[in-house]
Amino acid sequence: MYKKKIARLALCTALCALVTTSVFASPTKAKAKSHPRQPVKAVRQTAKAPAGYTHKQAVHDSATLRIGIREGRGSVAVTGPQGLGVYRGDMLWKKAAANVPVTIALSGTNLTVNGDISTVPVQVRSLVHGGSVKITDGYAYRGALEMMKSPGRWGLTVVNVLPVEQYLYGVVGKEMSPSWSEEALKAQAVAARTYAIAHKSRFSQRGFDLTDDTSSQVYAGINGESPSIIKAVNATKGEIITYQGRPIDAFFCSTAGGWTENSENVWGSHIPYLRGVSDASDEMPGYRWAVTTTPEQMAAKLSAAGKGVGRIQAIELSPLAKRPMTTADRGVSGRVQSMVVKGTKGSVTVKGSAFQSIFGLRSTLFDFYSGRGTAPDPDSGAVARKADFKVKAGQPVTIYGFGWGHGLGMSQYGAYQMARSHASEKDYYRNILTHYYTGTKIEKLY
């Protein structure tokens, strides 16, 4: 949801973490958990695909992934329900019976396995094909767990090595509720696969490709799997999103609040497939929100953030109106680019992202309302106020807004609502993806 922000553009998703938070819902009401994933929390840097990147290389990158599970640990204990094999290179070094712990520890620059020294990294795998390895204080995993001295720092690093498709089994359900409709889950699976392949080797200096948290994609191993997720991943096996033949950076957010945003209005760079489009998420939780404050509280918070203007008298900002918008101080979706706060001690220009951070808002898609009753609906076409919003001392001010997250790429709740509205249409996930990612195609790598 970039949960530090962005090294993404060779081939992939997410979201959103420049976010960072997952979207969760009950089967009947699509109710979000209290902390939906914000894919991005800091500015991401898009990863550039090599000029000569080929289909063959993309297929190669999809073979296996290395996921960082632990770093800087003194020791790690693992078990396996079918027994474990400890390998040095391709050679089986030790065996452990079912459910008998194996402890790997750091000893100087070497490792020890149940007290015996190894001068090279070791891999721990199940003795049975398709078996699992469990970290005793964590999750169980498919594939192998590789143990090594943490590169460039003290401690032990644990890496889960496994095929992309099996990795996705433990990812998609942490980004979107397994209870959601199949076409929405397929859309998330394709976006997650694209992201994973695009960002392979992003953390190579730390010994792995991706993290298991919002710096990459939230991954819970076997503990994150469910039948509906496995079905969605299998149904889209090998599929990724491409633009002009190359995999994209498939960002996503929880809900875009009626309209997604152009990339340059969020992160400064123009990405042709991240264009503002309509977002049908108005029936979803979190679509609309509001925060009520006072002029005095606003002034205090702005002052604490180094943007004090004394007693606030007015806020200069174009009123939120029907999308798409074309005013200079708002993006195409209506997200605030900047505004001017005027007070008794002068005025200050505040970026929308800064105001969001200061007041803890869900998005930069907001406006101001003073008075009683329901705040206006921007898509009704009616403008509720003038560009110079007057603030009266002692009179509450409502900051109302729409959406949750940065508003780029796929809106997860929008995808869910689209899927529900077209439940009878086979493979509608393709329509969802090409709607949110302008000018893209869904291609099968393998």
C-alpha positions as CSV (number, residue, x, y, z in Angstrom):
1,M,0.0,0.0,0.0
2,Y,6.1,2.0,0.2
3,K,4.8,0.8,4.0
4,K,11.4,4.0,2.5
5,K,9.6,4.7,-0.5
6,I,10.3,3.7,-4.1
7,A,12.8,1.9,-6.1
8,R,10.3,0.6,-8.6
9,L,10.0,0.7,-12.3
10,A,11.6,-2.3,-13.9
11,L,8.7,-4.5,-13.9
12,C,6.3,-4.2,-11.3
13,T,3.6,-3.4,-8.2
14,A,1.5,-2.2,-4.7
15,L,1.4,-0.5,-4.1
16,C,0.0,2.0,-2.5
17,A,3.7,1.3,0.0
18,L,5.3,4.0,-1.2
19,V,3.0,2.2,1.1
20,T,2.2,1.7,3.1
21,T,-1.3,-1.3,4.9
22,S,-3.4,-4.1,3.5
23,V,-7.1,-4.0,2.6
24,F,-9.2,-6.5,4.4
25,A,-12.9,-7.2,4.3
26,S,-15.5,-9.6,5.6
27,P,-17.3,-11.7,3.0
28,T,-20.5,-9.8,3.3
29,K,-19.7,-6.2,4.0
30,A,-16.1,-5.7,2.7
31,K,-15.3,-4.1,6.0
32,A,-11.7,-2.9,6.2
33,K,-9.5,-3.9,9.1
34,S,-8.5,-1.0,11.3
35,H,-5.2,-0.4,9.5
36,P,-5.5,-0.9,5.7
37,R,-2.2,-1.1,3.9
38,Q,-0.6,2.2,2.8
39,P,1.8,0.9,0.2
40,V,3.9,4.0,0.4
41,K,5.2,5.9,3.4
42,A,8.1,7.8,1.9
43,V,9.1,8.9,-1.5
44,R,9.8,5.9,-3.7
45,Q,12.4,5.9,-6.5
46,T,11.2,4.1,-9.5
47,A,13.6,1.3,-10.6
48,K,14.5,1.6,-14.2
49,A,14.4,-1.5,-16.5
50,P,17.7,-2.1,-18.3
51,A,17.5,-1.0,-21.9
52,G,18.2,-4.5,-23.2
53,Y,15.7,-6.2,-20.8
54,T,14.3,-9.1,-22.7
55,H,11.5,-11.6,-22.3
56,K,14.1,-14.3,-21.7
57,Q,15.6,-12.3,-18.8
58,A,12.1,-11.7,-17.4
59,V,11.4,-15.4,-17.4
60,H,14.8,-16.1,-15.8
61,D,14.0,-13.5,-13.0
62,S,10.7,-15.4,-12.3
63,A,12.5,-18.7,-11.5
64,T,13.3,-18.0,-7.9
65,L,13.2,-15.2,-5.4
66,R,15.2,-14.5,-2.3
67,I,13.1,-13.0,0.5
68,G,14.7,-11.4,3.6
69,I,13.1,-12.9,6.7
70,R,15.5,-12.0,9.5
71,E,18.5,-9.7,9.8
72,G,20.9,-9.0,12.6
73,R,20.0,-12.0,14.7
74,G,22.4,-13.8,17.0
75,S,20.8,-17.2,16.3
76,V,17.7,-18.7,14.7
77,A,16.0,-22.1,15.5
78,V,14.0,-24.0,12.9
79,T,12.0,-27.2,12.7
80,G,10.3,-29.2,10.0
81,P,7.3,-31.5,10.3
82,Q,8.9,-33.9,7.8
83,G,12.4,-33.5,9.1
84,L,15.1,-31.2,7.9
85,G,18.3,-31.4,5.8
86,V,21.1,-28.9,6.3
87,Y,23.1,-28.2,3.1
88,R,26.4,-26.6,2.4
89,G,26.3,-25.8,-1.3
90,D,24.7,-28.9,-3.0
91,M,26.0,-31.3,-0.3
92,L,23.8,-32.6,2.5
93,W,25.7,-32.0,5.7
94,K,23.3,-32.8,8.5
95,K,19.8,-34.2,9.1
96,A,17.2,-33.6,11.8
97,A,14.2,-35.7,12.6
98,A,10.7,-34.4,12.3
99,N,10.0,-31.5,14.7
100,V,13.5,-31.6,16.2
101,P,14.9,-28.0,16.4
102,V,18.0,-27.1,14.5
103,T,19.8,-24.0,15.9
104,I,21.9,-21.8,13.6
105,A,24.1,-19.2,15.3
106,L,26.7,-16.6,14.5
107,S,30.2,-17.4,15.8
108,G,32.6,-14.7,14.9
109,T,32.5,-14.7,11.1
110,N,31.3,-18.2,10.9
111,L,28.1,-20.1,11.5
112,T,27.4,-22.9,13.9
113,V,24.7,-25.5,13.3
114,N,23.8,-27.2,16.6
115,G,27.3,-26.2,17.7
116,D,29.2,-27.5,14.7
117,I,31.1,-24.8,12.7
118,S,30.4,-24.0,9.1
119,T,32.6,-21.5,7.3
120,V,30.1,-21.0,4.5
121,P,26.3,-20.1,4.4
122,V,24.0,-23.1,4.9
123,Q,20.5,-23.9,3.5
124,V,17.9,-25.7,5.5
125,R,15.2,-27.6,3.5
126,S,12.5,-30.2,4.2
127,L,13.6,-33.8,3.7
128,V,10.3,-34.2,1.8
129,H,9.5,-32.6,-1.6
130,G,6.9,-29.9,-1.0
131,G,7.6,-29.9,2.7
132,S,8.1,-26.8,4.9
133,V,10.6,-25.2,7.2
134,K,9.4,-23.3,10.3
135,I,11.2,-20.6,12.2
136,T,10.3,-21.5,15.8
137,D,9.4,-17.9,16.7
138,G,7.9,-17.1,13.3
139,Y,6.2,-18.4,10.2
140,A,6.5,-21.6,8.2
141,Y,7.9,-21.4,4.7
142,R,8.0,-23.3,1.4
143,G,11.3,-23.7,-0.3
144,A,14.5,-23.3,1.6
145,L,15.8,-21.1,4.3
146,E,19.4,-19.9,3.7
147,M,21.4,-18.7,6.7
148,M,24.4,-16.4,6.3
149,K,26.4,-13.8,8.1
150,S,24.5,-10.5,7.6
151,P,26.5,-8.5,4.9
152,G,28.0,-5.3,6.2
153,R,26.6,-5.6,9.7
154,W,26.6,-7.8,12.8
155,G,24.4,-10.8,13.0
156,L,22.7,-13.5,11.0
157,T,20.5,-13.1,7.9
158,V,17.8,-15.6,7.1
159,V,16.6,-15.7,3.5
160,N,13.6,-17.7,2.1
161,V,14.5,-19.0,-1.4
162,L,11.5,-20.2,-3.4
163,P,9.8,-19.9,-6.8
164,V,7.8,-16.7,-7.5
165,E,4.4,-18.4,-7.7
166,Q,4.9,-20.0,-4.3
167,Y,6.0,-16.6,-2.9
168,L,2.8,-15.1,-4.2
169,Y,0.7,-17.6,-2.2
170,G,2.0,-15.9,0.9
171,V,1.7,-12.3,-0.4
172,V,-1.6,-11.7,-2.1
173,G,-3.7,-12.5,1.0
174,K,-1.7,-10.0,3.1
175,E,-2.4,-7.2,0.5
176,M,-6.1,-8.0,-0.1
177,S,-8.6,-10.0,1.9
178,P,-8.9,-13.6,0.8
179,S,-12.7,-13.2,1.2
180,W,-12.9,-10.8,-1.7
181,S,-14.2,-11.7,-5.2
182,E,-12.0,-13.9,-7.4
183,E,-11.5,-11.3,-10.1
184,A,-10.2,-8.7,-7.6
185,L,-7.8,-11.3,-6.2
186,K,-6.6,-12.2,-9.7
187,A,-5.9,-8.5,-10.3
188,Q,-3.9,-8.3,-7.1
189,A,-2.0,-11.5,-8.0
190,V,-0.9,-10.1,-11.3
191,A,0.1,-6.8,-9.8
192,A,2.1,-8.5,-7.0
193,R,3.8,-10.8,-9.5
194,T,4.8,-7.9,-11.7
195,Y,6.2,-6.1,-8.7
196,A,8.2,-9.1,-7.5
197,I,9.8,-9.7,-10.9
198,A,10.5,-6.0,-11.4
199,H,12.2,-5.6,-8.1
200,K,14.3,-8.7,-8.1
201,S,17.8,-7.9,-6.7
202,R,16.6,-4.6,-5.2
203,F,18.2,-5.5,-1.8
204,S,21.1,-7.6,-3.2
205,Q,23.6,-5.8,-1.1
206,R,21.8,-7.2,1.9
207,G,21.8,-10.7,0.5
208,F,18.3,-11.0,-0.9
209,D,15.9,-9.6,-3.5
210,L,12.9,-8.4,-1.5
211,T,11.9,-7.8,2.2
212,D,8.9,-9.4,3.8
213,D,7.4,-6.1,4.9
214,T,6.0,-2.9,3.4
215,S,9.4,-2.0,2.0
216,S,8.5,-4.6,-0.6
217,Q,5.3,-6.6,-0.2
218,V,4.0,-8.0,3.0
219,Y,4.8,-11.8,3.0
220,A,3.8,-14.3,5.7
221,G,4.9,-17.6,4.1
222,I,2.6,-20.5,4.5
223,N,0.8,-18.7,7.3
224,G,-0.4,-16.1,4.8
225,E,-1.9,-18.7,2.4
226,S,-5.6,-19.6,1.8
227,P,-7.4,-21.6,-0.9
228,S,-8.9,-18.5,-2.6
229,I,-5.5,-16.9,-2.9
230,I,-3.8,-20.0,-4.2
231,K,-6.6,-20.3,-6.8
232,A,-6.2,-16.7,-7.9
233,V,-2.4,-17.1,-8.3
234,N,-2.7,-20.3,-10.2
235,A,-5.3,-18.9,-12.5
236,T,-3.0,-16.1,-13.5
237,K,0.3,-18.1,-13.5
238,G,3.1,-16.2,-15.2
239,E,1.0,-13.1,-16.1
240,I,2.5,-9.6,-15.7
241,I,1.5,-6.1,-16.6
242,T,3.5,-4.5,-19.4
243,Y,3.8,-1.1,-21.0
244,Q,5.4,-0.9,-24.5
245,G,6.7,-4.4,-23.9
246,R,8.2,-3.9,-20.4
247,P,6.9,-4.8,-17.0
248,I,5.5,-1.8,-15.1
249,D,5.7,-0.5,-11.6
250,A,2.3,-1.5,-10.5
251,F,1.6,0.8,-7.6
252,F,-1.7,0.5,-5.8
253,C,-3.5,2.1,-2.9
254,S,-6.3,1.1,-0.5
255,T,-9.0,3.4,-2.1
256,A,-8.5,6.3,-4.5
257,G,-11.5,8.2,-3.4
258,G,-13.3,8.5,-6.8
259,W,-10.4,9.3,-9.0
260,T,-6.7,8.2,-9.2
261,E,-3.9,10.7,-9.6
262,N,-1.2,11.4,-12.2
263,S,2.2,10.3,-11.1
264,E,3.9,13.7,-11.5
265,N,1.4,15.2,-9.0
266,V,2.5,12.7,-6.3
267,W,6.2,11.9,-6.9
268,G,7.2,14.5,-9.5
269,S,8.0,12.2,-12.4
270,H,5.7,11.5,-15.3
271,I,5.0,7.8,-15.7
272,P,2.7,7.3,-18.8
273,Y,0.7,4.3,-17.4
274,L,0.0,6.1,-14.0
275,R,-2.7,8.5,-15.2
276,G,-5.7,9.7,-13.3
277,V,-8.8,7.7,-14.1
278,S,-12.2,7.3,-12.5
279,D,-12.3,5.1,-9.4
280,A,-15.6,3.2,-8.6
281,S,-15.0,2.8,-4.9
282,D,-17.8,4.9,-3.6
283,E,-19.7,2.0,-2.0
284,M,-16.6,0.8,-0.1
285,P,-15.5,1.5,3.5
286,G,-13.0,4.3,3.8
287,Y,-14.2,6.1,0.7
288,R,-15.2,9.2,2.6
289,W,-13.8,10.5,5.9
290,A,-13.8,13.7,8.0
291,V,-11.9,15.3,10.8
292,T,-13.3,18.2,12.9
293,T,-11.0,20.7,14.5
294,T,-10.9,24.3,15.5
295,P,-8.9,27.3,14.2
296,E,-7.0,27.4,17.4
297,Q,-6.0,23.7,17.2
298,M,-5.1,24.2,13.5
299,A,-2.9,27.1,14.3
300,A,-1.1,25.2,17.1
301,K,-0.4,22.2,14.9
302,L,0.9,24.4,12.1
303,S,3.1,26.3,14.5
304,A,4.5,23.1,15.9
305,A,5.4,22.1,12.4
306,G,7.3,25.4,11.8
307,K,4.5,26.9,9.7
308,G,2.9,29.2,12.2
309,V,0.9,32.3,11.0
310,G,-0.6,33.4,14.3
311,R,-4.4,33.2,14.4
312,I,-5.7,31.7,11.2
313,Q,-8.0,33.9,9.2
314,A,-8.3,32.2,5.8
315,I,-7.1,29.3,3.6
316,E,-6.5,30.0,-0.1
317,L,-7.3,26.8,-2.0
318,S,-9.5,26.0,-4.9
319,P,-12.7,24.2,-3.7
320,L,-12.9,20.5,-4.4
321,A,-15.1,20.1,-7.4
322,K,-16.2,17.5,-10.0
323,R,-13.3,15.4,-11.3
324,P,-11.1,15.6,-13.4
325,M,-9.9,19.0,-12.1
326,T,-7.6,21.4,-13.9
327,T,-6.7,23.9,-11.2
328,A,-3.0,24.6,-10.4
329,D,-3.3,23.9,-6.7
330,R,-4.9,20.5,-7.1
331,G,-4.1,17.4,-9.1
332,V,-6.5,15.9,-11.7
333,S,-8.1,13.8,-8.9
334,G,-8.6,16.9,-6.7
335,R,-5.6,16.0,-4.4
336,V,-4.1,19.1,-2.9
337,Q,-0.8,20.1,-4.4
338,S,-0.4,23.3,-2.2
339,M,-2.4,25.9,-0.4
340,V,-1.8,29.2,1.4
341,V,-2.7,29.6,5.0
342,K,-3.2,33.2,6.0
343,G,-3.1,34.5,9.6
344,T,-2.5,37.5,11.8
345,K,1.3,37.1,11.5
346,G,1.6,36.5,7.8
347,S,1.0,33.6,5.4
348,V,2.6,30.3,4.6
349,T,2.4,28.0,1.6
350,V,1.8,24.4,2.7
351,K,2.1,21.4,0.4
352,G,-0.8,19.0,0.5
353,S,1.4,16.1,1.6
354,A,2.8,18.2,4.5
355,F,-0.7,19.2,5.6
356,Q,-1.8,15.5,5.5
357,S,1.2,14.6,7.7
358,I,0.6,17.4,10.2
359,F,-3.0,16.5,10.7
360,G,-2.8,12.8,10.2
361,L,-5.2,12.6,7.3
362,R,-5.8,9.5,5.2
363,S,-5.0,11.2,1.9
364,T,-4.3,14.6,0.3
365,L,-7.7,14.5,-1.4
366,F,-9.4,16.9,1.1
367,D,-11.3,20.2,1.5
368,F,-12.6,22.4,4.2
369,Y,-16.2,22.9,5.4
370,S,-17.6,25.2,8.0
371,G,-21.1,24.9,9.3
372,R,-23.6,22.2,10.1
373,G,-24.9,19.4,8.0
374,T,-23.2,17.1,5.6
375,A,-20.1,18.3,3.7
376,P,-20.6,18.6,-0.1
377,D,-20.0,15.9,-2.6
378,P,-17.4,17.1,-5.2
379,D,-18.9,14.9,-8.0
380,S,-22.3,16.6,-7.8
381,G,-20.7,19.5,-9.7
382,A,-21.8,22.0,-7.0
383,V,-19.0,24.2,-5.6
384,A,-19.7,24.8,-1.9
385,R,-17.3,27.7,-1.2
386,K,-15.1,30.4,-2.6
387,A,-11.4,29.9,-3.2
388,D,-10.6,32.0,-0.2
389,F,-12.0,29.9,2.7
390,K,-12.7,32.2,5.6
391,V,-11.9,30.9,9.1
392,K,-13.8,32.3,12.0
393,A,-12.4,32.2,15.6
394,G,-14.1,29.6,17.8
395,Q,-16.1,28.0,14.9
396,P,-15.3,24.4,14.2
397,V,-13.8,23.5,10.9
398,T,-14.3,20.2,9.2
399,I,-11.6,18.7,7.1
400,Y,-13.4,16.2,4.9
401,G,-11.8,14.0,2.3
402,F,-11.9,10.9,0.2
403,G,-9.7,7.8,-0.3
404,W,-6.8,6.3,1.6
405,G,-3.3,6.3,0.3
406,H,-1.4,8.0,-2.5
407,G,-4.0,7.4,-5.1
408,L,-1.7,6.1,-7.8
409,G,-2.4,3.0,-9.9
410,M,-4.9,0.4,-8.8
411,S,-7.4,1.2,-6.1
412,Q,-7.9,-2.0,-4.2
413,Y,-11.4,-1.2,-3.1
414,G,-12.2,0.1,-6.6
415,A,-11.0,-3.2,-8.0
416,Y,-13.3,-5.0,-5.5
417,Q,-16.3,-2.9,-6.5
418,M,-15.6,-3.3,-10.2
419,A,-15.3,-7.1,-9.7
420,R,-18.6,-7.3,-7.8
421,S,-20.4,-5.2,-10.5
422,H,-19.2,-7.5,-13.3
423,A,-19.3,-10.8,-11.4
424,S,-20.6,-12.7,-14.4
425,E,-17.8,-11.7,-16.7
426,K,-15.0,-14.2,-17.1
427,D,-11.5,-12.9,-16.6
428,Y,-12.7,-9.4,-15.8
429,Y,-9.5,-8.8,-13.8
430,R,-7.9,-7.9,-17.1
431,N,-10.3,-5.0,-17.5
432,I,-9.6,-3.9,-13.9
433,L,-5.9,-3.8,-14.5
434,T,-5.9,-2.1,-17.9
435,H,-8.4,0.5,-16.5
436,Y,-6.1,1.5,-13.6
437,Y,-2.8,1.2,-15.6
438,T,-3.3,3.3,-18.7
439,G,-2.1,1.8,-22.0
440,T,-0.9,-1.4,-20.6
441,K,-1.2,-5.1,-21.6
442,I,-1.5,-8.3,-19.6
443,E,1.2,-10.7,-21.0
444,K,2.1,-14.2,-20.0
445,L,5.8,-14.8,-19.2
446,Y,5.5,-18.6,-18.8
